[in-house]
Amino acid sequence: MIERMLMNNPFPLLQTIHAPEDLRRLTRTQLEPLATELRAYLLDSVAKTGGHLSSNLGTVELSVALHYVFNTPHDRIVWDVGHQT
C-alpha cells in the first residue's frame, strides 16, 4: 500500500495539514489514513537521508491523537524522551 501511495499523490491528507487546527478539522475516520501517510513520509525521508526510524514510527498515532484532542499549541505538551537525558 505504501508503495502505491508514493507513486501517485503520495500524501494527500498530509499536504492539507499546515497547523494543528488543520488536523483537528479532519474527521475521526481520516485519522488512520493520516497516520498511514505520516509513516510513509517517515519511511521515504529516512530512506533518503538516514536516521532513526523505529522511535518515530512508534509515536505517529500518539502524536496525531494528542494534537487532535488538545488545543495545541495553546495547550502545552511535555514530551519526555528519557533515553536522551
C-alpha positions in Angstrom: 0.0 0.0 0.0 2.8 2.5 0.9 4.5 1.9 -2.5 1.2 2.7 -4.3 0.8 5.9 -2.3 4.3 7.1 -3.1 3.7 6.6 -6.9 0.5 8.8 -7.1 -0.2 11.7 -4.9 1.9 10.4 -2.0 0.5 12.4 0.9 -3.0 13.9 0.1 -4.1 14.4 3.7 -0.7 15.4 5.0 -0.5 18.1 2.3 -3.6 19.7 3.8 -2.0 20.0 7.3 -0.2 23.2 7.9 -1.1 23.8 11.5 -2.7 21.8 14.4 -6.1 23.4 13.6 -6.0 21.7 10.2 -5.6 18.3 11.8 -8.5 19.0 14.1 -10.7 19.7 11.1 -10.3 16.1 9.9 -13.0 13.6 10.8 -12.0 10.7 13.1 -12.2 8.3 10.1 -9.5 10.4 8.4 -7.0 10.0 11.3 -6.0 6.4 10.5 -5.2 7.3 6.8 -3.3 10.3 8.0 -1.2 8.1 10.3 -0.5 5.8 7.3 0.7 8.8 5.3 2.9 10.0 8.1 4.5 6.6 8.4 5.1 6.5 4.6 6.6 10.0 4.8 8.9 8.9 7.6 10.0 5.8 5.6 10.6 7.9 2.5 12.5 10.6 4.3 14.7 8.2 6.3 15.4 6.1 3.2 16.9 9.2 1.6 18.7 10.8 4.5 19.2 8.1 7.0 18.5 8.3 10.7 16.4 6.8 13.4 13.2 5.1 12.3 11.5 2.9 14.9 11.1 5.5 17.6 9.5 7.9 15.0 7.1 5.2 13.7 6.1 4.3 17.3 4.9 7.8 18.0 2.8 8.5 15.0 -0.7 7.6 16.4 0.2 9.2 19.8 1.2 12.4 18.1 -1.9 12.6 15.9 -4.1 11.9 18.9 -2.5 14.5 21.1 -2.8 17.2 18.5 -6.4 16.1 17.7 -7.6 16.1 21.3 -5.7 19.0 22.8 -5.7 22.7 21.6 -2.0 22.8 20.6 0.0 24.9 20.6 -2.1 26.7 23.3 -2.2 23.6 25.4 1.3 22.6 26.2 2.6 19.0 25.8 5.7 17.9 27.6 7.3 15.0 25.8 10.0 13.2 27.8 12.3 11.1 25.8 14.1 9.6 28.8 16.8 7.8 26.9 18.2 11.2 25.7 18.6 12.7 29.2 
